[in-house]
Amino acid sequence: MDFEKISINNNDFYKAKRAILDGFVPSRPEKAKEEAARFRKIVDTVMNVPAGRETLMAVAKLRPPCKFGFEAFTDKGGCFNNGRILLNPNVSNDLLPAALVHEATHAIQD
């Protein structure tokens, strides 16, 4: 696919980003602010890359909508299960955008 030719309507971009951010569920109430800020940075990083943006825009259209959050795993950066994309909070912020796109691809395939 030639990403240079993809035309992104700004309204679609912001609606998709809002849908992804609105789907975030913190692991615990006392971590809500910190986790939401971290998740927003991860989403911002992904939305700045054409392939990542396309993937998250597709996930934003899924019905029922995906939920997102953080959950610790010993052996992976994230997982997709039962309509939820979970990212491992113990993984570096440099790797979590790739984990988000990877798990979002599973959501689309489901």
FIRODREN-292989 format. One record per residue (C-alpha): x, y, z; residue in three letters. Coordinates in steps of 0.2 Angstrom, whole numbers, padded with zeros to 4 digits, always signed. Each point is the difference from the previous one (the first is absolute). Example, Ala and Ser with C-alpha at 12.3 -4.5 7.8 and 13.67 -1.06 7.14 Angstrom:
REM FIRODREN-292989
+0062-0022+0039ALA/+0006+0017-0003SER/
END
This chain:
REM FIRODREN-292989
+0000+0000+0000MET/+0006+0017-0004ASP/-0002+0010+0016PHE/+0005+0016-0009GLU/-0016+0000-0010LYS/-0011-0003+0016ILE/-0011+0015+0002SER/-0004+0003+0018ILE/-0015+0011+0004ASN/+0005+0010+0016ASN/-0018-0003+0007ASN/+0003-0019-0002ASP/+0017+0001+0008PHE/-0006+0009+0015TYR/-0016-0011+0002LYS/+0011-0015-0001ALA/+0012+0006+0013LYS/-0014+0006+0012ARG/-0008-0018-0002ALA/+0016-0008+0005ILE/+0004+0011+0014LEU/-0018-0001+0006ASP/+0002-0019+0001GLY/+0014+0001+0013PHE/-0004-0008+0016VAL/+0013+0002+0014PRO/+0006-0015+0010SER/-0004+0009+0017ARG/-0009+0016+0004PRO/+0016+0007+0008GLU/+0010-0003-0016LYS/-0013+0008-0012ALA/+0009+0016-0003LYS/+0017-0007-0002GLU/-0005-0015-0011GLU/-0012+0011-0011ALA/+0015+0013-0003ALA/+0011-0015-0005ARG/-0013-0008-0011PHE/-0003+0017-0009ARG/+0019+0002-0003LYS/+0000-0018-0008ILE/-0015+0004-0010VAL/+0008+0016-0006ASP/+0015-0009-0006THR/-0010-0013-0009VAL/-0011+0013-0009MET/+0015+0009-0007ASN/+0005-0015-0010VAL/-0010-0004-0015PRO/-0002-0019+0002ALA/-0003+0002+0019GLY/-0013+0014-0003ARG/-0009-0011-0013GLU/+0000-0015+0012THR/-0007+0011+0015LEU/-0013+0008-0012MET/-0006-0017-0004ALA/-0001-0006+0018VAL/-0010+0016+0004ALA/-0014-0005-0012LYS/-0002-0018+0008LEU/-0016-0004+0008ARG/-0002-0003+0015PRO/+0015+0012+0003PRO/+0016-0006+0007CYS/+0006+0004+0017LYS/+0018+0004+0004PHE/+0010-0001+0016GLY/+0016-0006+0009PHE/+0003-0017+0008GLU/+0017-0007+0005ALA/+0005-0016-0009PHE/+0016-0010+0002THR/+0003-0005-0018ASP/-0007+0013-0012LYS/-0003+0018-0004GLY/-0019-0001-0001GLY/-0015-0011-0005CYS/-0017+0001-0008PHE/-0014-0010+0009ASN/-0018+0002+0001ASN/-0001+0017-0009GLY/+0014+0007+0011ARG/+0017+0006-0005ILE/+0012-0001+0015LEU/+0017+0007+0000LEU/+0014-0005+0013ASN/+0004+0014+0011PRO/+0017-0007+0003ASN/+0005+0002-0018VAL/+0009+0016-0006SER/-0009+0014-0008ASN/+0011-0003-0015ASP/-0007-0017-0003LEU/-0018+0002+0005LEU/-0006+0009-0016PRO/+0005-0015-0010ALA/-0008-0011+0012ALA/-0016+0010-0001LEU/+0000-0002-0019VAL/+0003-0018+0001HIS/-0014-0003+0012GLU/-0011+0011-0010ALA/+0003-0010-0015THR/-0007-0016+0009HIS/-0015+0010+0005ALA/-0004+0004-0018ILE/+0003-0018-0005GLN/-0012-0006+0014ASP/
END
